Amino acid sequence: MALLRQQEAREAVSLLGVEVLIPLPLRDVKSEENKLHFKNDFKETLRRFKPEEIYIPHPEIDKHPTHQVVSKLVLDGLNELSDNDNLQHARIWCYEVWTPFSVYDRIEDISQYINLKVRAIEAHKSQLEYKNYTQRIIGLNRYRAVFDERHGVPKMQYTEVFIELKF
């Protein structure tokens, strides 16, 4: 199953135009040894690419236990990096998966990319077999656009929202 999901992820990111995908497999989220391997691989990836922004599910708000563990490992890895790694200024953005945020720091209009997003979601066939994620995710994106109170009359069709974490 893990190999199938990796292949589906590769197909999805290819559709999105992502040039480099570095899978960091985590066989299970219970083993401390696996968590340590993941965290060390993640830190090495950060040192290599030195990203200015990192996107993760929210480590507390997201209700999916695996999302919580992986997000916490990412934050732990960032906190363990030294000043010499030059990643202290990376911005951490949390995105909604299934648990909507009650407040957020940033909203992005994704209307022009919605068809591309649908195709990328649908690349994850093994997950779509048992749940229609496409309608649920696109529905949340539409809801966010319609009910974004900061802009009055909706001008956007689909949006994504983010919470910034300080570490």
C-alpha positions in Angstrom: 0.0 0.0 0.0 2.8 2.4 0.8 4.4 2.0 -2.6 1.1 2.5 -4.3 0.5 5.7 -2.3 4.0 6.9 -3.1 3.3 6.4 -6.8 0.0 8.2 -6.6 1.8 11.1 -4.8 4.4 11.2 -7.6 1.6 11.4 -10.2 -0.2 14.2 -8.3 2.9 16.4 -7.8 3.9 15.8 -11.5 0.5 17.2 -12.5 1.2 20.2 -10.2 4.5 20.8 -11.8 6.6 20.0 -8.8 10.1 19.1 -10.0 11.5 17.4 -6.9 9.6 15.0 -4.6 11.6 13.5 -1.8 9.4 10.9 0.0 10.2 10.5 3.6 8.6 7.2 4.4 7.3 6.6 7.9 6.4 2.9 8.2 4.4 3.6 11.3 3.9 6.5 13.7 4.2 4.4 16.9 7.8 3.3 16.7 10.3 5.7 18.3 12.9 4.4 15.9 10.8 5.2 12.9 10.0 8.7 14.2 13.7 9.3 14.7 14.6 8.2 11.2 11.9 10.4 9.8 13.0 13.4 11.8 16.7 13.0 10.8 15.8 12.5 7.1 13.6 15.6 7.3 16.4 17.7 8.9 18.8 16.6 6.2 16.3 17.5 3.5 15.8 21.0 5.1 19.6 21.5 5.2 19.8 20.6 1.5 17.0 22.8 0.2 16.8 25.6 2.8 13.1 26.4 2.2 11.7 29.8 3.0 8.2 28.3 3.6 7.1 24.9 5.0 3.5 23.6 4.7 2.1 21.1 7.1 -1.3 20.0 8.6 -1.9 21.7 11.9 -0.3 19.6 14.7 -3.1 20.2 17.1 -6.2 21.2 15.2 -6.1 18.5 12.5 -7.9 15.5 14.0 -6.1 12.8 11.9 -3.6 11.1 14.3 -1.0 10.5 11.7 -1.1 14.1 10.5 -0.6 15.3 14.1 2.4 13.0 14.7 4.1 13.9 11.4 3.5 17.7 11.9 4.9 17.5 15.4 8.0 15.6 14.1 8.5 18.4 11.5 8.4 21.0 14.2 10.7 19.0 16.5 13.1 18.7 13.6 13.1 22.4 13.0 13.6 23.2 16.7 16.6 20.8 16.7 18.4 22.6 13.9 21.3 24.8 14.8 21.8 28.4 14.0 24.3 27.3 11.4 21.6 25.6 9.4 20.1 29.1 8.4 16.5 27.9 8.7 15.4 30.1 11.6 13.5 32.3 9.3 11.5 29.7 7.5 7.8 30.4 7.8 5.5 27.5 8.8 2.1 27.5 7.3 -0.6 25.0 8.4 -3.3 24.1 6.0 -6.7 22.6 6.5 -7.2 18.9 5.7 -10.4 17.8 7.4 -10.7 20.0 10.4 -11.7 23.5 9.4 -9.9 26.3 11.2 -12.1 28.7 13.2 -9.6 31.6 12.5 -6.7 31.8 10.0 -3.9 34.2 9.0 -3.9 34.0 5.3 -6.3 33.3 2.5 -5.3 32.5 -1.1 -7.5 32.6 -4.2 -7.1 29.2 -6.0 -10.0 29.6 -8.4 -7.8 29.5 -11.5 -6.2 26.3 -10.3 -9.2 24.4 -9.2 -9.4 22.0 -12.2 -5.7 21.2 -11.7 -6.3 20.6 -8.0 -9.2 18.2 -8.9 -6.9 16.2 -11.2 -4.2 16.1 -8.5 -6.6 14.8 -5.9 -7.9 12.2 -8.3 -4.4 10.8 -8.8 -4.9 9.3 -5.3 -7.1 6.5 -6.6 -6.5 4.1 -3.7 -7.9 6.7 -1.2 -10.8 7.7 -3.5 -12.0 4.1 -3.6 -13.6 4.4 -0.2 -14.3 8.1 0.2 -15.0 10.9 -2.2 -12.3 13.2 -1.1 -12.6 15.4 -4.2 -16.1 16.7 -3.4 -15.2 17.2 0.2 -12.0 19.1 -0.4 -13.4 21.2 -3.2 -16.5 21.9 -1.1 -14.3 23.2 1.7 -12.4 25.4 -0.8 -15.7 26.8 -2.1 -17.1 27.3 1.4 -14.0 29.3 2.3 -14.4 31.6 -0.7 -18.1 32.2 -0.1 -17.9 32.9 3.6 -14.7 34.8 3.9 -16.1 37.8 5.9 -13.0 40.0 5.3 -13.9 40.6 1.7 -17.7 41.3 1.9 -19.3 40.1 -1.3 -17.4 37.0 -2.5 -15.1 37.8 -5.4 -13.3 34.4 -5.3 -14.7 31.1 -6.3 -12.3 28.8 -4.4 -9.8 29.6 -1.7 -7.4 27.9 0.7 -6.6 29.2 4.2 -3.5 28.9 6.4 -2.4 29.5 10.0 1.1 30.6 10.5 3.0 28.8 13.3 5.9 30.5 15.1 8.6 28.1 16.3 
